[in-house]
Amino acid sequence: SDELVFNISNLIDDYKNVASVTKRVALKIIASIFYPMGVLSPVVINFKLFFQKLCSSNIDWDFTLNEELVTEWKNLFSDLIKLAPIHLPRYYLDKYSINEIKSIEIHGFSDASAKAYASCVYLKFIFYDDITLVKFLCSKTRVNPLEKKLTIPRLELMGCFLLSNVLKSCLISLNPIFSNVDIYCWSD
């Protein structure tokens, strides 16, 4: 089948029985999660927040984490273990051809919280037979900086800026096939 498969079973096997969890081990595992297009962003953002917590507590790189942090790490890792392989077809149009498309829309969403901000982009195809097909295109997440205490409105603006950069990248990669599309950006 012509699809992208995100399967992290090798990562789980490699790090399931790590003798002691350190800041270095945590970073190595987090950096090992390869997720182009941001498919695993909802899971990986929790790992990024955990690592930010480790960095803010000034824990040494090779110091074994305390029981509370190890428990939190195991909970995060157990969520990762539950993640089944994700299959994404590389061809967005399913059974349709490009000649059957009446219109294409790109919908981008951004949001922010006190901990992180994110954006995601979807393609919406409307065919001549009035069937609508929506497909995930990509997403990006960022943890909020610790050194500056930013307001939620400021973080919402940072989410919008992130969305604009993601949309720009999407339009460059989709051009020239999708050059005549309607673009909608959504934020609260």
N, C-alpha and C positions, 0 to 999 in steps of 0.2 A: 504494500500500500504506500501511496505517496503522502507521507505524513511526518510531522515532527513528533518525537516521543521524548518526554521528560521522565526519566526513570532514575531515581536516586538510590536504588538498592545497593549499588557498589559502594556509595558513600556510607550508607548505613552499615554495611558489612565491615568496612574499614574502621569505623569509629565507634561501633556499638560497645565494644569492650575496652575502651581506653582506661588505663589503670588510674590515672588521676586527671581531672579536668583543670587546666590552667588557662590563663588568658591567651597564651600562644596556641594551645590546642583549639580553643573556641574560635579564634580568628582563622586558623587553618581550615576548620570545618566550614565556617561561614563562607570563606573565599572559594571553597571547593564546589559550592552550589552554583552550577552554571545554568542560567535561565535567560537566554536571549528573549527579547520582546517583552520581558517583564511578566511572563506567565506565572511565575511563582511569587510574585511580589507580596501578596497577602500573607504568605508564610514567612518569607525572608525578612520582611520589615520587623517582625518580632525578634529575630536573631540580631538585626542591626541595633535595635533598642537595647537588647541585652548587652551587646558589646559596648555600646555607649555607656551603659551603667558601669561596666568593668573599668572603662577608661576614666570615668569621673571619680571612681573610688580609689584611684592610684594604686591598684594592685600590681605587683611585680609580674613580669611576663611568665616566669616559671614557678610562681607560687601557687600551690594547690588551693582552689577556691573553698570557701567555708561551706558548711552544710546547707545553709539557706540558698546560696547561689548555685550549688550543685543540684539541689532540688528543682530550682527554677530552670536550669539548663536541661535536666532530664525531662521536664514537662514539655519544653520546647522541642526537644529531640523526639519525644514520643509523638508529638503532632506531625513531625516530619516523617516518622515511620508509618503513620496512618495514611499518608498521602499516596494514593495509588498512582501508577504511571498515568501521565496525562498525554493523550493523543490529540494532536491538532492537524487536520488536513492542510496540506500546503496549498491546495487549490480552493479558493474561497467560494467559488460559485456552485459547489455541489454538482448537480446534474445539468446545470444551465451553461450556456455559452455566453461569451462576452457580447455577442450580437443580440441577445435577448434582453439586455439591460435597457430599461427606460430611463432610469436616473440613478445616480450614486450620491450618497450623502456621507460625510464624515462627521461623527459626533465625538467630541472630546469633553471629558469631565474632570474637574479638579476639586479637591477638598483638602482641609487641614484640620488638625487637632492640636492640643497642647504638646503632643509628642512627635508628630510627623505630619508631612503633607505629601500628596500624591496626585497623579493624573493618569487617565487611561483613555484610549482611543478605540472607537468601533467603526467599522464600515457597514453602511446600510445600503443594500441593493434593492431596487424596486424594478421588477420585471414587467414586461408588456402584459402578462397574464394576471397582473395585480398581486402577485406573490411578493412578499417582502422577506428578505434574508439579512440577518444581522450577524456580523462576525467580529470577534475580538481581534484587534490589530496589535496593540502594545500598551505597556504601562511603565511608569517610573515612580519610584518612591524616594523620599529623603527624610532622614531624621532631623529634628529641629536642632539648631546649634545650642550648645550648653552655655557658651561664654556670654551670649547676649540673651536677655529675657525679652522675647518678642511677643507682641500682642497677637491675639487670634486674627484680627483683621489684617495685620501685616503678614501672618503666615498664610492666610487665604490668598493674598496677592502673590506670595511666593509660589503657591500652588498654581495660580493662573500663569505665572511666568514659566514655570516648569511645563505646563500644558502647551504654551505657545512654542517652546523649544521642541517638545515631542511632536507637535503637529508639523512644524517646519521640517523636521527630519523625515516624518512620514510622507509629506508631500514630495520631497526630493526623491525618496526611494520609489514612490508610486508613479512618478512622472515618466513618460508622457501618457501612459494608458489612462490614468485617472486625472487628467489635467482639467477637465470641465466638471468639477464636483461642487456641491453645496457644502459649506462647512458650518457646523454649529458648535459653539462652546458653551458648556454649562458649569455653573458654579453657584454656590450660595453666598 
